[in-house]
Amino acid sequence: MPMYCKAGQAKIGSVIGVVWAAIWCLAAAPLPQLAISENGHSIVQQDGRAFFWLGDTAWSLSKLSRDEITEYLADRRAKRFTVIQVNCGFNEPWMSFRETPFLEDDTDRPRTSYWDLIDFIVDRAGQEGLYVDLTVMWGESYSAAFHDDAEKARRLGIWLGTRYKDRNNVIWVISGEYDSINHYDSTLSETQRALFVAMAEGLKRGHGGRHLMTIHPGAARTSAREFGQDSWLDFHMLQSGHMADAHMWSCEGGNRCDEVYELIDKVYDLRPVKPVLDGESIYDTKPDNFYGERRGPRVGADVIRRKAYWTIFSGSVGFVYGHNDVEIFYVPGERSDHGQIGHWRDGLQAVASEQMQHIRQLMESRSPPASAPDQALLKSDPHTGMHHVRAIRSPDSSYAYIYLPMGGSVTVDLGRLAGPVRASWFDPRSGSMVKDRRFEIDRAGTFNAPGIIESGNDWVLILETAHGRGKDETQKNQPIPRMDSR
């Protein structure tokens, strides 16, 4: 178990100005291991409790000093994130390495000082109650690192898995944008696929099955495309991509791009059943469809919230947030290939990053957790595009959540819930609750969100039976109580 020492001060007695310096060591209780639930759709902790994945994207965290890393992790802990996403890397130029991970880019010769820093990131994150999604390297780097030598990839996997096997807060991503190995062509060659499989098998041999593993694809794709039947793949990862409205753009084959809920729908019920997570949605302040048009307007908190609630209400185990300036820890004056404009410290305080904690509050406020996507709850048109309405309910049908991204009205089939319901509205901007008194009068099954129909006026309708009411049942216009499981 890692030990952490802090320096501090303590005032003793009532004598003003008498200050004693104190040094103490904190024995950080290890975070519980993660596992897959019995039904295959969720990630759970060792004791069976549901784990909510609220991730933050920190690909280039290793470019920072230890003090800056500590600052970043403390901020994300305070905002109630549960996972940070870090690229260990090979020699990717956009990572802006202080020093590269391998001597002379030879993966059989790890640079000790670099991996000591990764150790620090993992251990310090654990102290802050955070899991670390460690991405081995980008897909295009596999070719440079291993060429066609699968056994060399396996050796690195064994070394990495062994090094971190005793740290419960590690989750492995075999590759970032694995399909960049072949310039995002539709199918991997047998040789290319063998590199990723060897890495996965090596990691699992090293950590002995203690860590969950997945792989990160390119935009508008899922891991099921190439690896859905592989036993080492514990959960599916997809990338919905950097588009505010995916239906406005063309993807593979000139077809309309799938929105995140469509990507999740395609893999949710595949056999064998596995949890699903969008590992990369559009980043906060990134120009819309940057990798296509590069001239789109920069997205704000309304777009980020819409993507987050769509993702989770489609059955995902959580949501991964990202800020365009934070993901590579940009400092003005540095090279910017991805539309960065502001200092990463300013990005930490973005409105959307503050608001992400509210969705965690909502999803942890009732038991059992809402985990059954159910569009059949909607009797009214669910709409398409940015007006699309999503519904999810608890497995026992004791309550349901319905997300309206632009407000407006929704008509619900109340017969799909287990008894008479009470209605209230949850504000994703503030985490506050508003009781729907009109429903108590007419019982018509049609609900009207507060405010007018417009972008940014998003609401969650909460319908709950007597058995589905959480700890907020007596609260009106108050934030849902936090249920911090860490």
For each residue, the residues with C-beta under 8 A, 3 or more apart:
1: 27 28 29 30
2: 28 123 126 127 167
3: 25 26 27 28
4: 25 26 28 123 124 127
5: 23 24 25 26
6: 23 24 25 26
7: 21 22 23
8: 21 22 23 24
9: 19 20 21 22
10: 19 20 22
11: 18 19 20
12: 15 18 19 20
13: 18
14:
15: 12 18
16:
17:
18: 11 12 13 15
19: 9 10 11 12
20: 9 10 11 12
21: 7 8 9
22: 7 8 9 10
23: 5 6 7 8
24: 5 6 8
25: 3 4 5 6
26: 3 4 5 6 127
27: 1 3
28: 1 2 3 4 123 126 127
29: 1
30: 1 126 167 168 169
31: 126 129 131 168 169 486
32: 45 46 47 168
33: 45 46 168 210
34: 43 44 45 46 51 131 168 171 211 212
35: 43 44 45 46 212
36: 40 42 43 44 212 234 235 274 275
37: 40 41 42 43 44 48 50 275
38:
39: 42 273
40: 36 37 272 273 274 275
41: 37 268 273 275 315 317 371
42: 36 37 39 50 51 275 317 369 371
43: 34 35 36 37 50 51 53 212 235 275 317
44: 34 35 36 37 48 49 50 51
45: 32 33 34 35 48 49 50 51 485
46: 32 33 34 35
47: 32
48: 37 44 45
49: 44 45 485
50: 37 42 43 44 45 364 368 369 371
51: 34 42 43 44 45 82 317
52: 82 317 318 360 363 364 369 485
53: 43 82 83 277 317 318 319 320
54: 80 81 82 83 318 319 321 356 357 359 360
55: 81 82 83 84 85 133 279 318 319 320 321
56: 76 81 83 84 85 320 321 322 326 353
57: 84 85 280 283 320 321 322 323 326 327
58: 61 72 84 85 86 326 327 329
59: 85 86 87 95 135 176 327 328
60: 63 87 94 95 96 327 328 329
61: 58 64 69 72 84 86 121 329
62: 86 88 89 95 97 98 114 117 118 121
63: 60 95 96 97 98 328 329
64: 61 68 69 72 329
65: 68 69
66: 69 70 117 120
67: 70 71
68: 64 65 71 72 329
69: 61 64 65 66 72 73 120 121 124
70: 66 67 73 74 124
71: 67 68 74 75
72: 58 61 64 68 69 75 76 329 348
73: 69 70 76 77 84 121 124 125 128 130
74: 70 71 77 78 128
75: 71 72 78 79 348
76: 56 72 73 79 81 84 128 130
77: 73 74 80 81 128 129 130
78: 74 75
79: 75 76 353 354 356 357
80: 54 77 356 357 360 361 482 484
81: 54 55 56 76 77 84 130 321 356 357
82: 51 52 53 54 55 129 130 131 318 360 486
83: 53 54 55 56 130 131 132 133 171 318 320
84: 55 56 57 58 61 73 76 81 125 130 131 132 133
85: 55 56 57 58 59 133 135 173 279 320 322
86: 58 59 61 62 118 121 132 133 134 135
87: 59 60 92 95 135 137 138 176
88: 62 101 118 134 135 136 137 160
89: 62 92 95 97 100 101 137 138 141
90: 100 101 102 105 107 137 138 141 144 145
91: 95 97 100 101 102 105 141 144
92: 87 89 95 137 138 140 141
93: 96
94: 60 328 337 338
95: 59 60 62 63 87 89 91 92 328
96: 60 63 93 328 329 334
97: 62 63 89 91 100 101 114
98: 62 63
99: 111 113 114
100: 89 90 91 97 105 111 114
101: 88 89 90 91 97 110 111 114 115
102: 90 91 105 106 107 109 110 111 145
103: 106 109 110 111
104: 109
105: 90 91 100 102 144 145
106: 102 103 109
107: 90 102 110 145 146 152 153 155 156
108: 152 155 156
109: 102 103 104 106
110: 101 102 103 107 114 115 159
111: 99 100 101 102 103 114 115
112: 115 116
113: 99 116 117
114: 62 97 99 100 101 110 111 117 118
115: 101 110 111 112 118 119 163
116: 112 113 119 120
117: 62 66 113 114 120 121
118: 62 86 88 114 115 121 122 134
119: 115 116 122 123 163
120: 66 69 116 117 123 124
121: 61 62 69 73 86 117 118 124 125 132
122: 118 119 125 126 132 134 164 167 169 170
123: 2 4 28 119 120 126 127 167
124: 4 69 70 73 120 121 127 128
125: 73 84 121 122 128 130 131 132 169
126: 2 28 30 31 122 123 129 130 132 167 168 169
127: 2 4 26 28 123 124
128: 73 74 76 77 124 125
129: 31 77 82 126 486
130: 73 76 77 81 82 83 84 125 126 169
131: 31 34 82 83 84 125 169 170 171
132: 83 84 86 121 122 125 126 169 170 171
133: 55 83 84 85 86 171 172 173 279
134: 86 88 118 122 160 164 170 171 172 173
135: 59 85 86 87 88 138 173 175 176 216
136: 88 156 157 160 172 173 174 175 199 203
137: 87 88 89 90 92 141 142 145 175 176
138: 87 89 90 92 135 141 142 175 176 177 180
139: 142 175 176 177 178 179 180 181
140: 92 143 144 177 180 181
141: 89 90 91 92 137 138 144 145
142: 137 138 139 145 146 153 175 178 181 192 195 196 199
143: 140 146 147 181 192
144: 90 91 105 140 141 147
145: 90 102 105 107 137 141 142 152 153 156
146: 107 142 143 149 150 152 153 195
147: 143 144
148: 191 195
149: 146 152 153
150: 146 153 154 191 194 195 197 198
151: 154 155 198
152: 107 108 145 146 149 155 156
153: 107 142 145 146 149 150 156 157 195 196 198 199 202
154: 150 151 157 158 198 199 201 202
155: 107 108 151 152 158 159 202
156: 107 108 136 145 152 153 159 160 199 202
157: 136 153 154 160 161 198 199 200 201 202 203 204 205 206
158: 154 155 161 162 202 203 205 206
159: 110 155 156 162 163 202 206
160: 88 134 136 156 157 163 164 172 202 203 206
161: 157 158 164 165 172 202 203 204 205 206 207 208 211
162: 158 159 165 206 207
163: 115 119 159 160 206
164: 122 134 160 161 167 170 207 211
165: 161 162 206 207 208 210 211
166:
167: 2 30 122 123 126 164 170
168: 30 31 32 33 34 126 210
169: 30 31 122 125 126 130 131 132
170: 122 131 132 134 164 167 207 211
171: 34 83 131 132 133 134 211 212 213 214
172: 133 134 136 160 161 203 207 211 212 213 214
173: 85 133 134 135 136 176 213 214 215 216 237 279
174: 136 178 196 199 200 203 213 214 215
175: 135 136 137 138 139 142 178 181 196 199 215 216
176: 59 87 135 137 138 139 173 216
177: 138 139 140 180 184 216 217 218 239
178: 139 142 174 175 181 188 196 215 216 217 218 226
179: 139 182 184 185 188 217 218 221 226
180: 138 139 140 177 183 184 218
181: 139 140 142 143 175 178 188 192 195
182: 179 185 188 189 192
183: 180
184: 177 179 180 218
185: 179 182
186: 252
187: 226
188: 178 179 181 182 192 193 196 226
189: 182 192 193
190: 193 194
191: 148 150 194 195
192: 142 143 181 182 188 189 195 196
193: 188 189 190 196 197 226
194: 150 190 191 197 198
195: 142 146 148 150 153 181 191 192 198 199
196: 142 153 174 175 178 188 192 193 199 200 215 227
197: 150 193 194 200 201 230 232
198: 150 151 153 154 157 194 195 201 202
199: 136 142 153 154 156 157 174 175 195 196 202 203
200: 157 174 196 197 203 204 213 215 230 232 233
201: 154 157 197 198 204 205 232
202: 153 154 155 156 157 158 159 160 161 198 199 205 206
203: 136 157 158 160 161 172 174 199 200 206 207 211 213
204: 157 161 200 201 207 208 209 213 232
205: 157 158 161 201 202 208
206: 157 158 159 160 161 162 163 165 202 203
207: 161 162 164 165 170 172 203 204 210 211
208: 161 165 204 205
209: 204
210: 33 165 168 207
211: 34 161 164 165 170 171 172 203 207
212: 34 35 36 43 171 172 234 235
213: 171 172 173 174 200 203 204 232 233 234
214: 171 172 173 174 223 233 234 235 236 237 277 279
215: 173 174 175 178 196 200 223 227 233 237
216: 135 173 175 176 177 178 223 237 239 279 280
217: 177 178 179 221 222 223 225 237 238 239
218: 177 178 179 180 184 221 239
219: 239 240 241 242 251 280 291
220: 239 240 241 246 251 252 257 258 263
221: 179 217 218 225 238 239 252 263
222: 217 225 236 237 238 263 266 267 276
223: 214 215 216 217 226 227 228 233 236 237 238
224: 227 228 236 266 267 270
225: 217 221 222 228
226: 178 179 187 188 193 223
227: 196 215 223 224 230 233
228: 223 224 225 233 236 267 270 274
229: 272
230: 197 200 227 233
231:
232: 197 200 201 204 213
233: 200 213 214 215 223 227 228 230 236 274
234: 36 212 213 214 274 275
235: 36 43 212 214 274 275 276 277 317
236: 214 222 223 224 228 233 267 270 274 275 276 277
237: 173 214 215 216 217 222 223 276 277 278 279
238: 217 221 222 223 260 263 264 267 276 277 278 279
239: 177 216 217 218 219 220 221 278 279 280 281
240: 219 220 243 246 258 259 260 263 278 280 281 282 307 311
241: 219 220 246 257 280 281 282 291
242: 219 281 282 283 286 288 289 290 291
243: 240 246 248 249 257 282 288 289 292
244: 248 282 288 289 296 299 303 386
245: 248 249 259 288 385 386
246: 220 240 241 243 249 251 256 257 258 259 260
247: 256 257 259 384 385
248: 243 244 245 289
249: 243 245 246 256 257 289 292
250: 254 255 256 257
251: 219 220 246 255 256 257 258
252: 186 220 221 255
253:
254: 250
255: 250 251 252
256: 246 247 249 250 251
257: 220 241 243 246 247 249 250 251
258: 220 240 246 251 262 263 266
259: 240 245 246 247 262 263 310 388
260: 238 240 246 263 264 278 281 307 310 311 314
261: 264 265 310 311 313 314 388 390
262: 258 259 265 266
263: 220 221 222 238 240 258 259 260 266 267 278
264: 238 260 261 267 268 276 278 311 314 315 316 373
265: 261 262 268 314
266: 222 224 258 262 263 270
267: 222 224 228 236 238 263 264 270 274 276
268: 41 264 265 276 314 315 373
269: 273
270: 224 228 236 266 267 273 274
271:
272: 40 229
273: 39 40 41 269 270
274: 36 40 228 233 234 235 236 267 270
275: 36 37 40 41 42 43 234 235 236 317
276: 222 235 236 237 238 264 267 268 315 316 317
277: 53 214 235 236 237 238 316 317 318 320
278: 237 238 239 240 260 263 264 281 307 311 316 319 320
279: 55 85 133 173 214 216 237 238 239 320
280: 57 216 219 239 240 241 320 322
281: 239 240 241 242 260 278 304 307 308 311 319 320 321 322
282: 240 241 242 243 244 286 288 299 303 304 307
283: 57 242 286 299 322 323 324 327
284: 299 300 301 304 321 322 323 324 347 350 352 353
285: 298 299 300 323 324 325 341 342 347 350
286: 242 282 283 290 298 299 324 338 339
287: 290 293 294 295 296 297 298 299 339
288: 242 243 244 245 282 293 296 297 298 299
289: 242 243 244 248 249 292 293 296
290: 242 286 287 293 294 296 338 339
291: 219 241 242 294
292: 243 249 289
293: 287 288 289 290 296
294: 287 290 291 339
295: 287
296: 244 287 288 289 290 293
297: 287 288
298: 285 286 287 288 339
299: 244 282 283 284 285 286 287 288 303 304
300: 284 285 303 304 351 352
301: 284 304 305 350 351 352 355 429 456
302: 305 306 455 456 458
303: 244 282 299 300 306 307
304: 281 282 284 299 300 301 307 308 321 352 355 356
305: 301 302 308 309 352 355 405 428 429 458
306: 302 303 309 310 386 405 458
307: 240 260 278 281 282 303 304 310 311 319
308: 281 304 305 311 312 319 321 356 359
309: 305 306 312 313 359 390 403 405 428 458 460
310: 259 260 261 306 307 313 314 388 390 403 405
311: 240 260 261 264 278 281 307 308 314 316 318 319
312: 308 309 316 318 319 359 363 392
313: 261 309 310 373 390 391 392 401 402 403
314: 260 261 264 265 268 310 311 373 390 392
315: 41 264 268 276 371 372 373 392
316: 264 276 277 278 311 312 319
317: 41 42 43 51 52 53 235 275 276 277
318: 52 53 54 55 82 83 277 311 312
319: 53 54 55 278 281 307 308 311 312 316 356 359
320: 53 55 56 57 83 85 277 278 279 280 281
321: 54 55 56 57 81 281 284 304 308 352 353 356
322: 56 57 85 280 281 283 284 326 327
323: 57 283 284 285 326 327 344 347 348 350 352 353
324: 283 284 285 286 327 330 338 339 340 341 347
325: 285 328 329 330 340 341 342 343 344 346 347
326: 56 57 58 322 323 329 330 344 347 348
327: 57 58 59 60 283 322 323 324
328: 59 60 63 94 95 96 325 338 340
329: 58 60 61 63 64 68 72 96 325 326 344
330: 324 325 326 334 336 340 341 342 343 344 347
331: 334 343 344
332: 341 342 343
333:
334: 96 330 331 340
335:
336: 330 339 340 341
337: 94
338: 94 286 290 324 328
339: 286 287 290 294 298 324 336
340: 324 325 328 330 334 336
341: 285 324 325 330 332 336
342: 285 325 330 332 346 347
343: 325 330 331 332 346 347
344: 323 325 326 329 330 331 347 348
345: 348 349
346: 325 342 343 349
347: 284 285 323 324 325 326 330 342 343 344 350 353
348: 72 75 323 326 344 345 353
349: 345 346 353 354
350: 284 285 301 323 347 353 354
351: 300 301 354 355
352: 284 300 301 304 305 321 323 355 356
353: 56 79 284 321 323 347 348 349 350 356
354: 79 349 350 351 357
355: 301 304 305 351 352 358 359 428 429
356: 54 79 80 81 304 308 319 321 352 353 359 360
357: 54 79 80 81 354 360 361 431
358: 355 361 362 428 429 430 431 479 480
359: 54 308 309 312 319 355 356 362 363 428
360: 52 54 80 82 356 357 363 364
361: 80 357 358 364 365 431 479 480 481 482 483
362: 358 359 365 401 426 431 460 480
363: 52 312 359 360 369 370
364: 50 52 360 361 369 483 485
365: 361 362 470 471 472 480 481 483
366: 369 370 394 399 464 468 469 470
367: 470
368: 50 371 394 395 396
369: 42 50 52 363 364 366 394
370: 363 366 392 393 394 399 400 401
371: 41 42 50 315 368 392 394 395
372: 315 392 393 394 395
373: 264 268 313 314 315 390 391 392
374: 377 391 392 393 400 416
375: 378 382 390 391
376: 413 416
377: 374 391 393 400 402 412 413 416
378: 375 381 382 389 391 402 410 411 412 413
379: 411 412 413 445
380: 389 409 410 411 446
381: 378
382: 375 378 388 389 390
383: 387 388 389
384: 247 387 388
385: 245 247 388
386: 244 245 306 405 406 455
387: 383 384 405 406 408
388: 259 261 310 382 383 384 385 405
389: 378 380 382 383 402 403 404 405 410
390: 261 309 310 313 314 373 375 382 402 403
391: 313 373 374 375 377 378 400 401 402 403 412
392: 312 313 314 315 370 371 372 373 374 400 401
393: 370 372 374 377 397 399 400 401 416 417
394: 366 368 369 370 371 372 397 398 399 400 468
395: 368 371 372
396: 368 418 467 468
397: 393 394 400 416 417 418 465
398: 394 417 418 419 464 465 467 468
399: 366 370 393 394 417 421 462 463 464 465 468 469
400: 370 374 377 391 392 393 394 397 412 416 417 462 463 464
401: 313 362 370 391 392 393 426 460 461 462 463
402: 313 377 378 389 390 391 410 412 460 461 463
403: 309 310 313 389 390 391 458 459 460 461
404: 389 407 408 410 449 458 459 460 461
405: 305 306 309 310 386 387 388 389 455 458
406: 386 387 453 454 455 457 458
407: 404 449 450 451 452 453 454 457 458 459
408: 387 404 448 449 453
409: 380 446 447 448 449
410: 378 380 389 402 404 446 447 449 461
411: 378 379 380 445 446 447
412: 377 378 379 391 400 402 445 446 447 461 463
413: 376 377 378 379 416 445
414: 417 421 445 463
415:
416: 374 376 377 393 397 400 413
417: 393 397 398 399 400 414 421 463 465
418: 396 397 398 465 467 468
419: 398 465 466 467
420: 465 466
421: 399 414 417 463 464 465
422: 463 464 465 469
423: 435 436 439 440 447 461 462 463
424: 433 434 435 436 461 462 464
425: 433 434 435 436 449 450 459 460 461 462
426: 362 401 431 432 433 459 460 461 462 480
427: 430 431 432 433 434 459
428: 305 309 355 358 359 431 458 459 460
429: 301 305 355 358 458
430: 358 427 479
431: 357 358 361 362 426 427 428 479 480
432: 426 427 477 478 479
433: 424 425 426 427 462 472 475 476 477 478 479 480
434: 424 425 427 450 476 477
435: 423 424 425 476
436: 423 424 425 439 440 447 461
437: 440 441
438: 441 442 448
439: 423 436 442 443 444 447
440: 423 436 437 443
441: 437 438
442: 438 439
443: 439 440
444: 439
445: 379 411 412 413 414
446: 380 409 410 411 412
447: 409 410 411 412 423 436 439 461
448: 408 409 438
449: 404 407 408 409 410 425 457 459 461
450: 407 425 434 457 459
451: 407 454 457 459
452: 407 457
453: 406 407 408 457
454: 406 407 451 457
455: 302 386 405 406
456: 301 302
457: 406 407 449 450 451 452 453 454
458: 302 305 306 309 403 404 405 406 407 428 429
459: 403 404 407 425 426 427 428 449 450 451
460: 309 362 401 402 403 404 425 426 428
461: 401 402 403 404 410 412 423 424 425 426 436 447 449
462: 399 400 401 423 424 425 426 433
463: 399 400 401 402 412 414 417 421 422 423
464: 366 398 399 400 421 422 424 468 469 470 473
465: 397 398 399 417 418 419 420 421 422 468 469
466: 419 420 469
467: 396 398 418 419
468: 366 394 396 398 399 418 464 465
469: 366 399 422 464 465 466 472 473
470: 365 366 367 464 473 480
471: 365 480 481 483
472: 365 433 469 475 478 480 481
473: 464 469 470
474:
475: 433 472 478 479 480 481
476: 433 434 435
477: 432 433 434
478: 432 433 472 475
479: 358 361 430 431 432 433 475
480: 358 361 362 365 426 431 433 470 471 472 475
481: 361 365 471 472 475
482: 80 361
483: 361 364 365 471
484: 80
485: 45 49 52 364
486: 31 82 129
